[in-house]
Amino acid sequence: MSKPIIATASLAGCFGCHMSLLDIDDRILKLIELVEFNKSPIDDIKTFTKQCDIGLIEGGCCNTENIEVLKEFRKHCKILISVGECAIMGGLPAMRNGIPVKECLDEAYLDGPTVGENKEKIMPNDEELPIITDKVYPLHEIVKVDYYLPGCPPSADLLWEALVALVTGKELEIPYELIKFD
Amino acid sequence: MSDTIKFTIDGKECTGKKGQLLVDAAAENGVYIPVLCHWKDVKPAGSCRICTVKVNNRYVTACTLPIDENCGDVENNTPELQDIRKAIVEMLFVEGNHFCPACEKSGDCDLQALGYKYQMMVPRFPYAFERRELDAKSPKIFLEKNRCIFCKRCIRMIKDEKGRSYFAFKGRGKHLEISMDEKLAANISDELAQEAMDICPVGAILKKEVGFINPIGKRKYDNEPIGSDIEKSK
């Protein structure tokens, strides 16, 4: 049987969840024996080259590019997992939710105390730039998500236990200490 | 001994005094019924509904039910009730802005601890992302209104020597929010500010200048689920 294939991405996240995955330390060698990585910052594969079994996504959706990547993942992954608070509830970026986007952009590019010189009052508007969404969305409000791993970040042990359980088909029994929302 | 009441909770034989609130009687028998608004010996509010149990096939809040001969077999930890409680926790999570990683109460928060207890991975309801103003006028207290779950503990318990409440509700329905009396809160003592923070089941009331005082691993609910102390007592 071929190895299960994993893809990962960070959307509106800080890469902390990916760092936590690296925190499994030497178990990463066992992980490589268990699975193959496809599109992921871990192996730097930029686009999907085949269908994957598991997609791990950290971060919520704060712009159109995030939504596009998320939909690509849903299309290419049999199982999609929300990893971390941002993917599950928007997290830190979602602190802008409830504030109109215009107010946020004005603060960032025109009126904020750290703006400096912007005499021409330029707001980034290149067509290459993704458009900011009205609020930051949790992943499951955009596509169907199969599993959730909470934490900020989820601990390395939780990621390890969950992945091993998933690829080996064992039932996941999580000790109390491993499920934390912070 | 006519005022001793015998009843069972999920088949476990319990005794209590007639008129005693079910949630307190259960605790004395080593049975944990989760609470968010209840505080022992304070007049019950029955506002959070997390202590919902089934008595004689009817749903009642254990924090408002005085026990008597008719209690019979109380249902507490059935899958049905656990799911109802989980739904309540999820509802409270989406209604306010409960972003745990940025909250000083994280690890000591009753709502979060119940999320752990019922293994809430994601709320089944859509997030409301409410936005209420933060009140930082008091020299001792931050009032983060987005986290309030309307349990009324602070309103009922935090009072000055004349019996005046430091906290009150403002508005109605969707606009309901917790507020703090500006003049009273300007002179609140350190002890009372600490008590207000301690009784708040979430991170709505925070004492200033002591944030994140306990490291991760040493906070109230880091290692043991909420209610373990009660369950271990018998």
Contacts between the chains, C-beta under 8 A, distances in Angstrom:
chain1	res1	chain2	res2	distance
A	82	B	122	7.0
A	85	B	99	7.0
A	85	B	100	6.9
A	85	B	101	5.8
A	88	B	121	7.6
A	88	B	122	5.3
A	89	B	99	7.0
A	89	B	122	7.8
A	89	B	123	7.9
A	89	B	127	6.2
A	90	B	127	7.0
A	90	B	129	7.7
A	91	B	99	6.6
A	91	B	101	7.2
A	92	B	99	7.2
A	92	B	101	7.3
A	92	B	102	6.7
A	94	B	99	7.2
A	94	B	127	7.9
A	94	B	129	6.8
A	95	B	97	7.8
A	95	B	99	7.1
A	95	B	102	7.7
A	97	B	127	7.9
A	97	B	129	3.9
A	97	B	131	7.7
A	98	B	129	5.2
A	98	B	130	6.9
A	98	B	131	3.2
A	99	B	131	7.2
A	135	B	129	6.4
A	138	B	122	7.7
A	138	B	127	6.7
A	140	B	122	6.3
A	141	B	126	6.5
A	141	B	127	7.8
A	145	B	122	7.7
A	147	B	121	7.6
A	148	B	121	3.9
A	148	B	122	4.5
A	149	B	121	7.7
A	150	B	121	6.1
A	150	B	122	7.8
A	152	B	100	7.0
A	152	B	101	3.7
A	174	B	119	7.9
A	176	B	116	6.9
A	176	B	223	7.5
A	176	B	224	7.2
A	176	B	225	5.8
A	177	B	222	7.2
A	177	B	223	6.1
A	179	B	116	5.7
A	179	B	119	6.6
A	180	B	116	7.5
A	180	B	222	7.9
A	181	B	100	3.7
A	181	B	101	7.4
A	181	B	106	7.1
A	181	B	112	5.8
A	181	B	115	6.5
A	181	B	116	7.8
A	182	B	100	4.5
A	182	B	101	4.6
A	182	B	103	7.6
A	182	B	106	4.4
A	182	B	107	6.9
A	182	B	216	7.6
